[in-house]
């Protein structure tokens, strides 16, 4: 029996993805959860695992081709006697997304049974009173299988992988999703304080901030070439300039996604910008002292600034919001209990925004570990969609490019973004006398719909004062 596996919603609300590379060929044997293809989402290259085992019958698409979500990706011949046709419906793919789990592969995976099978939704004659079109019902597992299914109520391969990486036992969790479904956030909450999570958070180099990324793995490089650099020569002359055209490059992949996001932000958000020059001398000296005592574990300057930003958002929560369409068609401001802190990172594939989830609960040292870890996976092209989404406020360290200031574009649908320029020696008046100090420019771009200048200025001044007198603020954090 041949089964078609449809390209799933990868949790980013996308309608299409680009096929970067097939990991199997026609005739290959595959097992459940074995990666069969690499596809490029809006922000990452993701391995798509197979939901069932068998022999590859058809590959629906060529490398470099754009595939629609919900269309066939691969057909697998499971062999054996004929059985009722199994269909993958749109509702299958969105089960976990409706539960609020975030950016994971949606609605398929193993049941936890030992025979390689899994409970599936099968098209059957509908119960009396229900329309036939599109109705599905789940086949109840056998008693021995049901115990395994109930013991590990998780449908997403990426949730299971996250649990393995963080050393979390799934059978010990109580899922927060429908019918006890275990979601990504359940695993993340369970991992807080586990040795594996702590080790992951502290891995990486001692950088001041997210450095410019210059190298990626083979998949990331292939994606950049295949999805973002579809260049063709053109020897014609441009009629408006009179100059020969050197080449035409398709706006595809991540570059197209970035372009669409920037246009949407500037089109929908009435933004305003405030900025201030800050004497960062005391913060630089504080960090230098910590580095002398403990070179390996001294938090970066960006980590300290991130901690000040989080404290500022606690005082000015209007900037940690977003505007959404209400049920009645109007608009509403959505606020959050907590902060997922995004930070801009430049990679070979383009600009991405990794998100430190639950950042408000972390110290400067813990934030430093997450900055390094997420920068590392972005550099290697291994960041998951969950790593690159869900932020509620963004910190942009453009000082790594050697520039002093910038009026950044808000990371839609957030309400604000704080930019940090380079720290340089400048003449500064201290106690009525001229001195040379370490000065940095902060710029805050905010959505004028969620607050006015007083709130934005108050937040920016709070962060600036914390940088100028870090000891006073850190005593309360």
N, C-alpha and C positions, 0 to 999 in steps of 0.2 A: 504494500500500500504506500503510495506517495503522498507526502504531506507538504503543503506550501507554508512557508514561514514568511509572514509579512513584515516589512521594515517597521519596527516599533517606534512609538513616540519616545524619544530619548529624554523626555522630561524638561525640555526647554520651550515647549509650545511651538516647535518647528513644524513645517509642512513638508520639508524635504531635507535630504542630506546627500553629501557627495561620497561616492564609493571610492575610497582611497586604494584599497588593496584586498584581493581575495586571499584568505589564509588556507583555503582548501580548493581542490579541483574536482571536476566531475569524476565519479568513480571512487573517491576517497571515502573511507569509513570515518564517521564522526560519532562522538559520545555526547551525552547531555551536558550542556554548559561549556562545551568546547568552543572557543572563538572560531568563527567561520569567516569574518570579514572585518576590515577596519573602515569606518565611515567617519567623515568629518562633520561634526556638528557646528553650531555657531561659534564655539570657542575651543573645541578640543577634538583630538582624534580618539575615537572610542572603539574598542573591540566589541563586536556584537556576538554573544554566545548563542549556540543552537539550543532550542527548547526540547529537542528530542534526538534520539540516536538513530543511526542507519547509514545508508550509502547516499552520497551526493548524487542527485539525478540531474538537476538543472541549476545553473547560476543565472539569476535574472538580472543581468546588467554587466556592463564592462567597466573596468577600472577607469576612474575619471568621470564617469557618468553621474548625473544627478538623478536620484531616485525619490519618488514621492512616499511620504509616510503612509502606511496602510497598503502599499502595493507589494507584490511578491518580491522577496529578496532571494530566497533559496528554496528549492524543493528537495526533500530527502525521502528516499525509499526505505521504509521501515521493514519491508518484507513480510512474510507470514500470510495468513488468511485474510480475505477482504473483511473490512469492518466498516461501521458507519462513518461517513466522511466527517473529519474534524475540521472545524473552521476557526480561524482567529478573527474575532470581531473587534471593532474599535473599542467596545466597552471592556474587553479583556485587557487591552493595552493601558487603559486609564484607571484601572481599579485602584492602584496604589497612589496615583497622582491625585485622585479625588480625596484620598485619605490624608493628603497634605504631606507626603513624605519628601517631596522635593525632587531634585534632578537625579533620577536613577532610571535604569531600563525598566520600562513599565509592563507589569501584568503578565510575565511569563517566567518560568524557571521550574526547578524540580520540586516534587512534593515531599522529598525526603524518603521515599520508599526505596527499598533495596533492590527491586527488580528492574530499575531503570525506567519504569513508567512513571506517570504523574496523572493526577486528576485533571481532566480536560473538560471544556465546555463542548458539548456535542449537539448538533442540530437534530432535533427530534420533533415528533408531532407535538404541537403546543397543547397545554392544558385547556380545557373548555373555557371559553370566554376570553382567551388571549389571541391576539393577531398572530398569524403564522410568520409574517415577514420579520426577520431580524431577531426573533426570540431564541434564547439559548438557556439551557439549564445545566448545572454541574452534575456529573455522574458521581454518585457516592462511592468512596473507596471501600474495598473489602475491609473486614474487621481488623486484620493484621496490619493493613496499610493505613487505616484510619488513625491508629495509635501513633504511627510515625508522622502522619500529616499534622495531627494535633500537637505533637511534641515540638515541631519546628514550623510555626505558622509564618512562613516568609516566601514571597513569590519572586523576589528580585535577586538575580545572581550577583549584582553589585552589592546588595545589602549583605549577602552571605560572605562575599570577598572582604568587605569592610570589617565584618565581624572576625574573620580569620586574621586579618592584618593587625587588628587591635586586641586580639586574644580574648574576645567576648564569646561566651558560650550561649548560643541562641536558645537552647532548650530551657535556659534559666530565666529568659526574659518574658515579661508580660507585654504583648504588643499593644500599642495605642491606636492601631487602625481598626477598621471594621472587622468584627468577629475575631478580635485579638491579633490581627495581622501585624507582624513585626516590621517596623519601618526603620529607615536610616536613622532618624532622630532617636529611636529607642536604643540603637547600638551605640550612637555617639554619647548619649547620656550614661549608658552602662560603662563606657570606657573611661569616663573621667577619673583619673587617678590610677588606671591600670598601668603596669610597667611598660607594656608595649606602646601605649599612647604617649607616655612621658618620653620614651626613647625617640619616637617619631617626632615629637614636638621640639626636641633639642638638637636634632640633626641639622647639619649644614655648616656653611662657612661663616666667619665673623664679619659680616658686611654691615656698613652703616645703614643701608637701606636696600630695597630691591634693585639689584644692579641690572644694567642693560644685558639682556640675554643674547649670546652670540652663537650658541650651538644647540642643536636638538638631536633627538635620536633619528634613526632611519625613517620611522613612520612620520615623524613631524616634518622631516625634510621632504619626504615624498609628498606629503600633503601640501607643503608650501609650493612645491613645483607643480603638482598636478592640479591643485585647486585654486591657487592664488596667482600663478604666474603663467597662465595660458597665453603665451605671447606668439604673435605671428608677424612676420615681416610685411611691410607695406611700402612700396617704392613710389607711391603717388605723392602729389604735392597738395598741401592743405590750402584750400581756396581762400580762406580768410587771412592767413598770414603770409602765404607765398613760400613757406618753408617746406623742404622735403620731410615727409613723415618717416621717422625712424622705425617705429613699431606700434602695434596696437595690442594692448593687454586686456583680456577679459576681466571685468570686475566680478570675481567669484569668491566662493569660500569665505574665509574669515574676513578678508578685506571688504567684501560686499556687506557682511554682517556689521562690521564696524561702521561702514558708511551709512547704512540704514539706521543704526542706533544713533549716530551723531545727528543725522537729519531729523529724526524723530524728537530728540532732546531739544534741539534748537527750534523746532516747529511748535512743539506743545508746551514748553516750559518758559514762562516769562522770567528770565534769570536776571539777577543783579550781582555785582561784584564789589566786595570790600577787601582792602588789603592793609597791611601794616608791616613796618620794619621792626625787627626784634633783636635785642641784644642777647645773644645766646652764649655769651662767654661763660657764665656760671654752669650752664648745662654741659658745655664742652669740657670744662674742668672737672665736673663731677664724673662724667663718663671716663675721662682719662685716668682719674684716680682709681676707679673701679677696675679699669683694664690693667693698671699696674699691679693691683693686688690679685686679680684673677683674670688673666688674659683670655682664657677659653670661654668664660661665662659672663663677661661684662655685656649687658644689653646694649644694643646699638642706639644711636641718637634717634633714629626713626622709631624704635620701640618705645623710648621715653615719650616722644611726641605723640605717638599713638595712645599711650596711657593718659596723657593730658587731654587728648581729643575725647576719649571715652568719658573722662570726668566732666568735661565741658558739656557733652551731650546729656549727661544726667541732670545738669542744671538747666540746659536749654533743649528739652526733648522735641521741640517743634522741628528741629533740623533733622531728626531721626524719624521721618515720616515719609509717606508718599500719598499722592492723590489717585484715587480709583473711581471708577464709575459705580454708582450706587444701584441698588435694585430698582429704584424708581426712575432710573435714567439720569439722575443728577450726579453730582460729584461729592465725594466725601474724603476727608483727611484720615488716613489710617496711621495710627501710632503703634509702637511696639514696646513690649516689656523686655528690653534688652537690645543689644546692638550686634549685628553681624558686620564687622569692619572689612570693607574691601580696600585693596591697595592696587594701584596701577603698576603693571610690570610689562616691560617691552620684551618680546620674544622674536625669534626668527619668523614665526607665523603671524606676528602682529601684536597689537596691544591687547592684553587680557587683564582681567580684574579678579584675582583670587580673593576668596572671602574667608576671613577668620570668624567662624561661627561661634556665637556666645562670647565675643571678645570682651564684653563688659565684666566677665568673671575672671579675667586673666591679669596677672601682674605684668610689669614691664619685662621681666625676664621670660615669662611664659609667652608673651606677645612676640618677643624676639625669636623664640624657638619656632613659632608658627610662621612668622615672616620668612625665616630661612627655609623651613620645610616646603611651604607653598611656592616660594621662588624656585626652589630646586626642582619640584615636579613640573612647574611651568617651563623651566629651562630644558628639561629632558623630554618635553612633549608628552608627559604622562599624567597631566592633571585631568581629573574626571570632570564631567559636567557639574557635579556637586561642589567640587573645589572652586569652580569658576562662576558661581551664581549665588543668589540669595543675599547679597550684601544690602545693607540699609543705609550706609554712609560710606563714602570713599575718601581715602587719603592718597594723594598723588605726590610722590617725591620726584619732581622733575629736576631737582638739583643735581641728580646723577648725570644729567646731560650738560652740565656746566652753565645753566641759565639761572637768572636771578628770580624771574617771576613769569606768571602766565595766567591768563583768564581761561581756566579750563572749561570743558563742556561737561555738564552734569551727567552722571551715569544713570540714564533713564531706567526705571521710574523713580529714582531716589530724589531727595529734595535738596541735597547740597553736596559739595565736594571741596575739600581743603587741600590747597597746593602748598608745597614746601620747596623753596628755592635753595640754591647752593649757599653754604656758610662761608663768608669771606671776611677778611680783615678790612675794616672801614673806620674812618675817623668818627668818634662818638663823644658827646659831651657827658661826662660823669662828674657829679658834684661840682658843676661849674667849670670844670677843666677839660681840655681836649685830650682824648685818649684813643688808642687803637683797640677796637673791640671786635669780637666775632659776631657778625650780623647776618641774619637770615630774613628773607621776606616771606610772609604768609599771605596767601590770597584765598578768600572764601567766596565761592560762587553758590548762590542759593536761589531756590524757587520762591519768588515773591508772593506766590499764592498762599504759602503755608505760614509765612511770618513777615514781619516788617524789618526795617533796618536796625531798629533798636535791639531786637533779638539776635540778629546776625552779628551786629557789632559787639554785643555783650559776650557772645560765644567766642568770637575771635580775640577779644581782649582778654578773656579768661585763659585761653591757650597761650597767648603771648606772655601774660604775667607768669604763667607756670614755667615757661621756658626761661624767663629772666630770673626767676627765683624758684628753682626746682625744689630746693629743700623744704620750703614752706608748704608747697602743694603735696609733695610726696609723703609728708608727715600725716596727711589725712587720707591717703589712699591705701 
